[in-house]
Amino acid sequence: LKAHRKWGSQDRAVVSEIFYNIIRWKRRLEYYMGESAKPSNIYKMIVAYCLWSKTNYKRFEEFEGIKIADITTKLKKGTVPTKSIEHSIPEWLAETLEKELGPVWEKEMKALNEQAPTVLRANSLKTSAKELISDLAVENVVAYTIKKYPDAVQLEEKKNVFLTTAFKDGLFEVQDATSQKIGYFLDVKEGQRVVDVCAGAGGKTLHLAALMGNKGQIIALDIYEWKLAELKRRAKRAGAHNIETRMISDNKVIKRLHETADRLLIDAPCSGLGVLKRNPDSKWKIDQAFIDRIKKEQQQIIQDYSKILKKGGKMVYATCSVLPSENNEQVAEFLKNNPDYKLIKDEKVMPSEGYDGFYMALIERLA
């Protein structure tokens, strides 16, 4: 897109959508192409996508020599041989989803192959959801509130909101509706000490700062310094002044914080299978071995970082995965090994509900 500066916003939107869909439906398109060899012929894949989606296209010279009849013959059949091809996922992933979710896995996979809506979180330090909608309307961005999500604003159609004055003034962040649930789930109060141990670039950290009205202290931790630098930049724009960043360079950083937090957020690294709507490429980048590794890492993180919590404090363990083995089963394993912690409540939000798939568990450290 950067190489074609003359393209208008509509051109960019069309190209982006087509290529996201090609990545999303890669395996199914390869079936129509009659090949599974890697790397695939990208021009043949573009043609297969255009034919399948009934998208008009120009006969570019790169398309010469592609046997369109072979593709249309398979398209006319109307069926594909396996469920994994139908939903355009690797065979191992279809098996894992069926094993862990049971019969509903296809319903969820169908939802994960839809385009993700654009949802913003109104920054309550500076504005409200209704005020943000009015400000965006002035800049020709149409949006509406979402029931049961107090700070969420959903765009009627995709727009580059980062160019708006509202964004530059720190009135909002782009954050999926389900992700916004986690801040409320943690039940933070003004004046508390909150530690976010996997803060990343700070989407949830900034929400916590807003929920705390900039009062108290938030310590944002991560193993990547560049992510924390981005968090600082975003916090400045948002007017969030109660955030301190610390890089996890060694175990001492964690040990110094033992039994100091009123609230603890563990937004654990995970397979990301709940957010395939917006990251369709990730299903081609991970495998079962990766999931097995990440589950061990999750258990280690919850075991080590839970010590940061004061007695009587509360923590949230969260992932953007739909797999029980990364979610409630991890919590059950932790509680079995740590009788001085108890589960208060947990919640899973599935992709078929309209937004990202997430899991969150609220756990108390007993006094």
N, C-alpha and C positions, 0 to 999 in steps of 0.2 A: 504493500500500500504506500509505503514511503517513497518508492521508486516512481509512483504515478501521482504526482502532486496535482495534476490537472483534473483528476477524478473528483466528482462532487460527492457529497455525503451519501446520496442514494446509490451511486456506483460502488462506493466502498461497502455499504451495507449489504448489497446484493452479493458481491464477491466474498465477503466475510461469511455470510450465511451459507453460501454454496460450499465453501471449503470446510466449515464446521460440520455441515451435514455429510460431506464426503468422508471426513474422519469418523464421524459417528456411525456411518453405515458401511464402513470399509469392508468388512467381511462379507456382507450381503452383496455388495457391488462386485467383489472378487468372484463370487459364485456366478453372477450374471456374465462376467467377463470370461468365465471358463478357466480361471487360473487361480492358483494359490501361491505361485512362486513369488519370491521376494528378491528385489523390490518390484512392485507392480508397475505397469506402464501407466503413469499418472494421466496421460492424455486419454487413454482408453477408459480409465476410471471416471474421468470427467464426462466422457460421452455416455458411459453406462449410467451415471447419476442423472444426466439430463434426460435420457430416454425413460428411466424408471420414474422420475419425478415429473415427467411431461413438461420439462423446461425447454423453451425454444433456444436454439443456439446457432451460432454462425459456423459455417464450415471452414474453420481455420486450417492452415496448411499442416499444422501438427497432427490433425485428425486424419490425414490421408493415409490410406493403407489399413485403417481399422475396419475390421469386418463387422459392420453394424448388424447384419442379418443374424450373426451368431448370438448377439446380445438379445435382439428382439425375440428370437425363438425361445430363449429361456424365460423372458419376461411374459410371453404369452401363456406359458404353463401356469402362471399365477401362484405356484407353490414353491417352497424351498425344502430341501431334504431333512434338515434338522432344526431344532429349536434354537441352537446356538447361532446358526446362520440367519434364521428369521430375525433374531434380536441383535444380530451383529456383535457377538461377543466371542472370546476364545472358548473352546470346548471346556477347559478346566474351570472357567468362571461359571458357566451354565451349571456344571456339576456341583460346584460349591454353593451357589445360590439355592439350588433345589434342595440340597442336603440341609442347609441352615434355615431356610425360610419356608420350605414345604411348598404346597400348591400355589401360594400367592406370589411366588418369585417372578412368574411371567407378567403379572399385573404390575409389579414394581419395576421390572425391566422395561416394560412398555412406557411407563412414566419417565424413566431415566433417559429414554431416547427422545423425549420431547425437548423443545428449546426452553431454557430457563428464563423466567421473567426477570426483569430488572427491578430490584427492590432497594430502596434507600432507607437509611435510618436517620430521622430528623435528630439533630444534635440539640438535646433539651437544655444544654448550657446557653444556647443562643436563640432557639426558636421552638416551635411546636410543629406537629405533622400538618395541621391545617394551615398554619402560616407559611410553611415550606411549599405547600401545594400552590398557594397564591403567588409566592415569589417565583416559582418555576413557570407558572402560567404566563407571567410577564415575558419570559424568555422562550415562549412557544413550546414548553414541555408540559404535556398533559399527564397528570398523575392523580391517584386517588388513595384514600386510606384503606387499611385492611382490618377487618373485624378481629378483635382479640389480640391485635399487635399494636400497642399504644403509640410507638414511635415509627412504625413502618409506613412507607409511601411507595406504591407500585406504579411504574410508568405504563401508560397505555400502549406505547410502542417504544422500541429501542432507540435511544438517542445518546449522543456523546455528552453526557452530563458534566464531564470534567472541564468543559469549556465555559460552563455557566458561571455567572457572578456568584450565585448561591453556593457553589462548590468552593470557589476561591475565598469566599468569606467564612468558610468553615461551618455552613449551616447543615451539612449532611455528610454521611459516608455511605458508600455502596456496601450493603450488608444484607444477605438474604434474611427473610422473615424468621425462619427457624433458628438461624444463628443468633438472632436477637433475643430469642427465648432464654438463652443461657444466662445472660446478665440478670434477668429477673429471677431465674431459678436459684441463683446463688444467694439471693436474699440479703444483699449488702445494705449497710446503714451508714449514714453520715458519721464521719469521725473514726471509722474503723480502719484497721490495718489489713489490707488485702494483698495477697501475693498471687500473681498470674505467672505460673512456672513455664508455660510454653507459649509465650506472648506473641511470637512472630512479629509481624508488622503492626499488630495492635488493634485489630478490628474490635475484639471483645474488650480489650483493656480500655479503649476510649468510651465504650458504652458503660462500663463500670464507673468510670470517672464522672460521666453525666448522671448516672443513677445516684452517685454519692454527692452530687452537687458541688464537686470540687473540694469537698471537705474530707479530712482523713488522709490516708496515704495508700498509694498503690505502688507495689514494687513489681516491675515487669522484667521477667527473666527469659533469656533465650540463649542457645548455643551459638547463634549467628549474630555477629556485631552489626552487619549491614541491615539486618531486619530491625534491630533496635534503633539504628540511625533513622530508618524510615518511620518508625513509631514516633520518635522525637519530632520529626518534621510534621507528621500528621497531628500530633498533640498540640503543637504550636498553632497550627491552623484552626484546630477545634477549640482552642482556648482552655484546654485541660491542663491545669497547673499542679495537680497532686500526684503526678506520675514520676517515678524514679526508675531508670533502666539499669539493669546489671547483667553483664554477660556471664554465663556459666562457664568459666574457664577451668574450674576444678571442683572437687567435692566440697571444698572449704566454703564456697559461696553458699551452698545449700545448708551445710552444718551450722553456719552463723545464724541462719534464720530459723533453726529448730524451735518449735513451740512459741513462735512470735506472732502468728497470723490469726486474726479473727475469722477471716474468710480466705479460702484457697481455691483457685481455679486450675484444674488440670485438663486443658484442652489437648488431649493426647494425640501424638502422631498416629495415623491409621491408614487403612487401605484407600480411603476417600471414595468408597463405593456409593456413598449417599449423595455425592455431588457430581456424578457423571453427566448430568444435564449441562453443566457449565464447563466440565473438563473431560470431554469425550475421549481425548487422547490418552488419558491415564489408564484406560482398560487395556491398552496395547503395551503399556510400559511396566505393568506389574505382573506377577505370577504367584502361584500358590506358595512357593518358597519365600517370597517377599512377605506374604500375609503371615506365614508361620513365624518369620523373624520379628515382624512388627508386634505380634501378640506377646512375645517374650519381652520386648522392649516396653510395651504398655504396662505389663505386670511389674517390671523393675521400676518404672517411673512412679506408679501409684504407691508402691512399697516405700521407695526412698523419699519422695516428695511429701507424702502424707505427714511425715514427722514435723513439717513446717507449721502445721496447725496447732493452735493452743488447745488445751483441754476445754471442752465446751464449745469449741469453734466448729464451723461447718465448711465442707468442701464440695465442689462439683467435679465429678469425673465425666468428661464429655468426649465424643468422637463424631465425625461426619461419616460414619459407616452404618450399614444396615445389617451387618452380621452379628448375631448374638454372641459369637465367640470373641468378638472384640468389645462387646458391650456388657450386658447383664452378667454374662459368664465370668468376665474379668472382675466385676464388682463382687460377685459371689465368692470367687477364689480369694480376693483380698480380705473380705470380711471373715472368711473361714480361718485365715491365718492371723487375723488381727481382731480379737474379741473386744478390744477397747474402742472399736468404731461400730456404728450402726447405721443402717440405711433408713433414711427418713422417707424418701420417695424417689421414684425414677420415672422417666418418660421416654418413649421412642416416637419419633415423627417419621412417617414413611413418605417416600417420594410421591406416591399416588395421592397424597393429600394436597399436592400442588407446589410445594417448595422443596428445599433440600432435605435429604434424609439425615437425621441426627439422633443421637442418644445422649441422655444426661441423667446422672444419678446424684442426688443430694445426700451426703454422708456426714454424720456428726461424730466428732471425737468425744467420747464420754468423759465426764469430769471424774 
